[in-house]
Amino acid sequence: MAKRIQFGSTGGPEVLEFVDFEPRQPGPQDIRVRNHAVGVNYIDNYFRSGLYPTPQLPSGLGTEAAGVVEAVGSEVDGFKVGDRVAYAGGPLGAYSDLHVLPAAMAVHLPQSISFEQAAAVMLKGLTVQYLLRQTYKVEAGETILFHAAAGGVGSLACQWAAALGVKLIGTVSSPAKAERAKALGAWEVIDYSHEDVAKRVMELTDGKKCPVVYDGVGKDTWETSLDCLQPRGLMVSFGNASGAVSGVNLGILSQKGSLYVTRPTLASYAVPGAVQGMADELFEMIASGKLKVDVSQQYPLSDAAKAQTALAARETVGSTILLP
């Protein structure tokens, strides 16, 4: 018998329960992983709250963790019992001692990366990889805008952009977070609690604005983000920290300069055949020292509700993990 976090109805963190469960046997193309560390992400709140639908209730929660393969399906090729692995996708249920998932969703974890680092960085790091290297391939010398620059994804984006020679303007909500983003490599920082973001972007870019804006905040920053884009610039709306963007009038894109908009998800990029290569680039950035993984908050698995409450309240910096 193993332990996991589950929820029988959608709602706030109080719906989470710490229960005994019997993990299923791996299917032919599955592996079973004994988790050593589990990642906590905004998307977990979306499933728990009902913003994103779950296949059935009660449901497990979480999609990111790192651990050791304990069992493999009969058709699995490429993984064996004892392999160190990490994953950031697949069925819900990573908030657990044991998790069964398709082998195609897992990646081999080199000895140079700890389980804690991997659990803290997989989803966020692969997100930054596809955002900066695929959705819009940033180039040295470009000036970009990245919201929530001191958060889990933003902290990695600041470092990765700096390593590429990109001038990242980061938005934050406090002086402490501004200091953190600058220390991580942000070129400039805007504290939106008392500064006009669009006005400051105009000043910092000499009126040129940015070719791309990365926005994981959502509803609260949607129009501000559009106002920071150059004509024919790309708005990358990749998260809903303040709520989902809805009721968009496409005419506003023409009014603000024939803008492009995309709403990408990791699942569309980290597909079988591509995810290991993405992870290898991420792990190399960490191993080279260009990307430092900050595990700022650690909670026992049983305290998942506390971890989610802190994340939703924007009380965290860097990454948060659970320890089974």
C-alpha positions in Angstrom: 0.0 0.0 0.0 1.3 3.5 -1.0 0.3 7.0 0.0 -1.0 9.8 -2.3 -2.8 13.1 -2.4 -6.2 12.9 -4.0 -9.4 15.0 -4.3 -12.9 13.8 -4.5 -14.4 17.1 -5.5 -13.1 20.3 -7.0 -12.5 23.4 -4.9 -9.8 25.0 -2.8 -6.8 23.3 -1.2 -9.0 22.0 1.6 -10.4 19.3 -0.8 -7.0 17.6 -0.9 -6.8 14.3 1.1 -3.7 12.3 2.1 -4.8 8.6 1.6 -3.7 5.1 1.2 -4.0 3.7 -2.3 -3.0 0.7 -4.4 -1.2 1.7 -7.6 -2.2 -0.2 -10.7 0.1 -2.6 -12.4 2.0 -1.1 -15.4 0.5 -1.7 -18.8 2.6 -3.0 -21.6 4.1 0.5 -22.4 4.1 1.9 -18.8 6.7 2.2 -16.1 6.1 2.4 -12.3 8.3 5.0 -10.6 9.0 5.3 -6.9 9.1 9.0 -6.5 11.9 10.6 -4.5 10.8 14.2 -5.0 7.6 15.8 -6.5 7.2 19.2 -8.2 4.4 21.6 -7.3 3.1 23.9 -10.1 0.3 26.3 -10.9 -1.3 23.8 -13.3 -1.9 21.5 -10.3 -4.2 24.3 -8.8 -6.0 24.4 -12.1 -7.0 20.7 -12.0 -7.8 20.8 -8.3 -10.1 23.9 -8.7 -11.9 22.5 -11.8 -10.5 25.1 -14.2 -9.0 22.2 -16.1 -11.2 19.0 -16.3 -10.2 15.7 -14.7 -11.1 12.4 -16.3 -12.8 11.1 -13.1 -13.1 11.7 -9.4 -11.6 10.9 -7.0 -8.4 11.8 -8.8 -4.7 12.0 -8.0 -2.9 15.2 -8.6 0.4 16.4 -10.1 2.4 15.5 -13.3 6.0 16.2 -12.3 8.4 14.1 -10.2 11.7 12.3 -10.2 12.6 8.9 -8.8 13.7 5.3 -9.7 12.0 2.9 -12.0 10.5 0.0 -9.9 8.7 -1.9 -12.7 8.4 -1.9 -16.5 5.7 -3.0 -18.9 6.3 -5.9 -21.2 6.7 -3.7 -24.3 8.9 -1.0 -22.8 12.2 -0.4 -24.6 14.7 2.0 -23.2 14.0 1.8 -19.5 14.9 -0.9 -16.9 14.3 -1.4 -13.2 16.7 0.8 -11.2 17.0 3.6 -13.8 16.9 7.2 -12.5 14.1 9.1 -14.3 12.2 12.3 -14.3 8.9 13.3 -15.9 6.6 16.3 -16.3 3.6 14.9 -18.0 1.2 12.0 -18.4 -1.7 11.1 -16.1 -2.4 12.9 -12.9 -1.0 11.3 -9.8 2.6 12.4 -9.3 1.7 13.6 -5.7 2.4 10.0 -4.5 4.9 7.5 -3.4 4.4 5.5 -6.5 3.2 6.6 -9.9 2.5 4.6 -13.1 2.9 6.5 -16.4 3.7 5.9 -20.1 7.4 5.3 -20.5 7.3 7.7 -23.4 6.7 10.6 -21.0 9.8 9.9 -18.9 13.4 10.9 -19.5 16.7 9.5 -18.2 18.1 11.6 -15.4 21.9 11.9 -15.3 23.8 11.4 -12.0 24.8 15.1 -12.1 21.2 16.1 -11.5 19.6 15.3 -8.1 16.0 14.1 -7.7 15.2 17.3 -5.9 16.6 19.4 -8.7 14.8 17.4 -11.3 11.4 17.6 -9.6 11.9 21.3 -9.2 12.9 22.0 -12.7 11.3 19.5 -15.2 8.0 21.2 -15.9 9.3 24.7 -15.5 12.6 24.0 -17.3 11.0 22.3 -20.2 8.5 25.1 -20.4 11.3 27.7 -20.6 13.0 25.5 -23.2 10.0 25.4 -25.5 9.1 29.1 -24.9 12.6 30.5 -25.6 13.9 27.9 -28.1 10.8 26.8 -30.0 7.6 29.0 -29.7 9.7 32.1 -30.4 13.4 31.4 -30.8 15.0 34.4 -29.1 18.2 35.8 -30.5 21.1 37.6 -28.8 20.5 41.3 -28.6 16.7 41.1 -28.6 14.7 42.7 -25.8 11.8 40.6 -24.5 9.2 40.9 -21.8 8.6 38.1 -19.3 5.9 38.4 -16.6 6.4 37.0 -13.1 10.2 37.0 -13.5 10.9 36.0 -9.9 8.6 32.9 -9.9 9.5 29.3 -10.8 9.4 29.7 -14.6 10.5 33.3 -14.5 13.6 32.5 -12.4 14.8 30.0 -15.0 13.8 32.3 -17.9 16.0 35.1 -16.5 19.0 32.9 -16.4 18.4 31.2 -19.8 17.8 34.4 -21.6 21.0 36.0 -20.1 23.0 32.9 -21.2 21.7 33.5 -24.7 22.6 37.2 -24.7 19.0 38.3 -24.6 17.8 41.4 -22.8 14.9 40.2 -20.6 12.7 42.8 -19.0 10.9 41.1 -16.1 7.8 42.2 -14.2 7.5 41.5 -10.4 5.3 42.5 -7.5 7.8 43.7 -4.9 11.2 45.2 -4.4 12.5 41.9 -3.0 11.4 40.0 -6.1 12.9 42.8 -8.3 16.2 42.3 -6.6 15.9 38.5 -7.1 15.1 38.8 -10.8 18.0 41.1 -11.4 20.4 38.8 -9.6 19.2 35.9 -11.8 20.1 37.8 -15.0 17.1 40.0 -15.9 18.3 43.0 -17.9 15.7 45.3 -16.3 12.9 44.8 -13.9 9.5 46.6 -13.6 7.6 46.5 -10.3 4.0 46.5 -11.5 2.7 47.3 -8.0 3.7 51.0 -8.6 5.0 51.2 -12.1 3.2 51.4 -15.5 4.5 48.4 -17.3 3.7 49.4 -20.9 5.1 52.9 -20.3 8.3 51.5 -18.8 8.7 49.1 -21.7 8.4 52.0 -24.1 11.1 53.9 -22.2 13.4 50.9 -21.9 13.2 50.1 -25.6 13.4 53.7 -26.9 9.8 53.3 -28.2 10.4 50.2 -30.1 8.6 47.8 -27.7 9.3 44.0 -27.8 9.0 41.4 -30.5 7.6 38.9 -28.0 5.9 38.9 -24.6 5.8 35.8 -22.4 2.7 36.0 -20.2 2.0 33.2 -17.6 -0.2 35.5 -15.5 -3.3 35.6 -17.8 -6.3 37.7 -17.2 -4.8 40.6 -15.3 -1.9 41.2 -17.7 -3.5 40.4 -21.1 -4.0 44.0 -22.4 -0.9 45.3 -20.8 1.1 42.6 -22.6 -0.5 43.5 -26.0 0.5 47.2 -25.4 4.2 46.1 -25.0 4.4 44.4 -28.4 5.9 45.7 -31.6 3.8 45.6 -34.8 3.4 42.0 -35.8 4.8 40.9 -32.5 4.0 37.6 -30.8 2.0 37.4 -27.6 2.8 34.1 -25.9 0.0 33.4 -23.3 1.2 30.3 -21.5 -0.5 30.4 -18.1 -3.5 31.5 -16.0 -2.0 32.6 -12.6 -4.6 35.4 -12.3 -7.4 33.6 -14.1 -8.0 32.5 -17.7 -8.1 35.0 -20.6 -11.6 35.0 -22.0 -13.9 37.1 -24.2 -11.1 38.2 -26.5 -12.1 40.4 -29.4 -9.7 39.5 -32.3 -10.1 43.1 -33.6 -7.9 44.3 -30.8 -5.0 42.5 -32.4 -5.3 44.5 -35.6 -5.8 47.7 -33.6 -2.5 47.2 -31.8 -0.4 46.4 -34.8 -1.5 43.1 -36.5 -0.3 41.1 -33.5 0.1 37.3 -33.3 -1.1 35.3 -30.3 -0.4 31.7 -29.3 -1.6 29.7 -26.3 1.0 26.9 -26.1 1.2 24.0 -23.6 4.0 21.8 -22.7 2.0 18.7 -23.9 2.2 20.0 -27.5 6.0 20.2 -27.4 7.2 17.5 -25.0 5.9 14.7 -27.2 7.5 11.2 -27.5 10.6 11.4 -29.5 11.2 15.1 -28.6 11.1 15.2 -24.8 14.4 13.6 -24.1 16.2 16.0 -26.4 14.5 18.9 -24.7 15.5 17.5 -21.3 19.0 17.0 -22.4 19.4 20.6 -23.3 17.9 21.6 -19.9 20.2 19.3 -18.0 23.2 20.6 -19.9 22.3 24.1 -19.0 22.2 23.0 -15.3 25.4 21.0 -15.5 27.3 23.9 -17.2 26.3 26.2 -14.4 24.3 28.5 -16.7 21.1 27.5 -15.0 20.9 27.3 -11.2 17.9 25.4 -9.7 16.5 27.1 -6.6 14.5 24.8 -4.5 13.2 27.4 -2.1 10.3 25.5 -0.5 10.1 21.9 0.6 7.1 20.3 2.2 6.2 16.7 3.2 3.9 15.1 0.7 1.1 15.2 3.4 1.3 19.0 3.4 0.5 19.5 -0.3 -2.5 21.7 0.6 -0.1 24.1 2.4 2.2 24.2 -0.6 -0.6 25.0 -3.0 -1.9 27.7 -0.8 1.5 29.4 -0.6 1.9 29.1 -4.4 -1.6 30.6 -5.1 -0.9 33.5 -2.7 2.3 34.3 -4.6 4.3 33.8 -1.4 6.9 31.6 -3.0 10.1 32.2 -4.9 11.9 29.7 -7.1 10.5 26.2 -7.0 8.5 24.2 -4.5 8.7 20.4 -4.1 7.0 17.7 -2.0 9.0 14.9 -0.4 7.2 11.5 -0.2 
